[in-house]
Amino acid sequence: GAGVSQSPSNKVTEKGKDVELRCDPISGHTALYWYRQSLGQGLEFLIYFQGNSAPDKSGLPSDRFSAERTGGSVSTLTIQRTQQEDSAVYLCASSQQGTVSGANVLTFGAGSRLTVL
Amino acid sequence: QKEVEQDPGPLSVPEGAIVSLNCTYSNSAFQYFMWYRQYSRKGPELLMYTYSSGNKEDGRFTAQVDKSSKYISLFIRDSQPSDSATYLCAPSSGTYKYIFGTGTRLKVLA
């Protein structure tokens, strides 16, 4: 696609429910990232994919959070048993490679805004 | 100490003013210094980046890096209301990992 697509754009859920957030990166981008943005907290790194594997998942806050990527393309971030502190905007980004050089920079989607009641 | 520190603002300036946005960082391995702009309810978009120390100019925008003091700046000349956004600095050591600042919210008043 022309850009990074994320769905849903907004999700309201009740505490304790599971949610799935989807990211469709730019075609041909091998690297994919998930970030979380909370009010006044900046962008918090969650996980990095190179192809279908995740060499760095150090930012996942707890074992309630998991992510997968299939076919070197679409990724899903799953949050189980949601808590109120999970409320945030979840941003997905992709890049041609995992390293910075020339035009290989992160392109972000518009984000999925999660509200846990 | 956070790896990247950025004043969250908000910063309000009149149209036409010169704006200075700044970040400090602690990791001397950082070599690439990105600036992202984020409009409300949108994802961040790359504005410009520099490699190592020095200045880089792109239209009304100038990015400046001083590695000796670990200080990075973004200057906006002749600021416009359309520049109203949050500006995030994001240094990197050249690996996949970016460390983002909290962002400075800028408001340019018409």
Interface residues (C-beta under 8 A of the other chain):
Chain A: V4 A31 Y33 Y35 G40 Q41 G42 L43 F45 Y48 Q50 D56 L91 A93 G98 T99 V100 S101 V105 L106 T107 F108 G109 A110 G111
Chain B: Q6 P8 Y32 M34 R41 K42 G43 P44 E45 L46 Y49 L88 A90 S92 G94 T95 Y96 K97 Y98 I99 F100 G101 T102 G103
